[in-house]
Amino acid sequence: MGKIDHLSDDQIATLAKVRDEYIAHGLSTEPADRRRAEAAFARVYEHLNLPRPRIVWVDSPMAAHLAHAQFPSAPHGKKVSDQVQHRVGDQVRSQVGNLVWGQIADRVWGQIADDVWKQVWSLVEDHVRDEVGASKLEWRPVGLLCQQIAAWVGWATVAIEIGVQLRSDTAETFGIFRDLCQSTGCAYMFADTVIACERPAEIHRDERGRLHNESGAAVLFRDGWGVHAIHGVRVSREYRNALARCAESLALAYSYTPTYQRAEIRAALNAAHALLGLPPF
């Protein structure tokens, strides 16, 4: 079979459809589909020739990190994920030409990664790392990314839809990670236990897709833990609250200041509004 060197108009439309579908998976705030996720975790353990694990569900990445600190052994799962990514990549590369490879990489993987990982999940990971460090705990990277790998899963899905044929064993293993991407947040996997994390309850972004919320957490998880950000820049809860109080104070001062003396206060107030994402005063 020859390589796929050209995409039809219908196939190009498929790229956009799958891209949007997996951006939605990567940013989903729906409760985890626990039954589907637990079945996928069991298949990972079966692939590793390990007994079916017990599943411990937690509500945030920080809670997952605190829970996994109780397990001294090295986590499982990432090796399987890395293996299937390499296999899928090799099989796609052998079946598509350079032009099509670039199209699906740029229009699907790249665009999903920008929206899902760069704008959202990388900031969540940084925040967990900082809070773990402040708590004097040992930092351990997430053992298994799930909805966070939407870019790779979306890219592989679109390759299959335009005609790439994966080997049966690769397709079966890929299906595990497609199910995890579509059903839950991250996980840590140990010899007989999975610590599985729920998806966030809320994600707030500005018009450019950056994490942003002037009135609360930009990413809020179900246990109340979250990430505060203004226009894609992480800030502490205290900073955001102080900035809001500053804007309120400036507005009050403005109302009591003679008109001819208001220019400087107005400029400061508009600067605070800009940082909070509010319209000009």
Secondary structure, DSSP 8 states (H G I E B T S, - for coil): ---B----HHHHHHHHHHHHHHHHHHT--S---HHHHHHHHHHHHHHTT----EEEEESSHHHHHHHHTT--S--BSHHHHHHHHHHHHHHHHTTB-HHHHHHHIIIIIIHHHIIIIIIIIHHHHHHHHHHHHHTT------SB-SGGGHHHHHHHHHHHHTT----HHHHHHHHHHHHHHHH---EEE-SSEEEEE---SEE-B-TTS-B--SSS-SEE-TTS-EE-EETTEE--HHHHHHHHHHHHHHHHHHHHS-GGG-HHHHHHHHHHHHHHT----
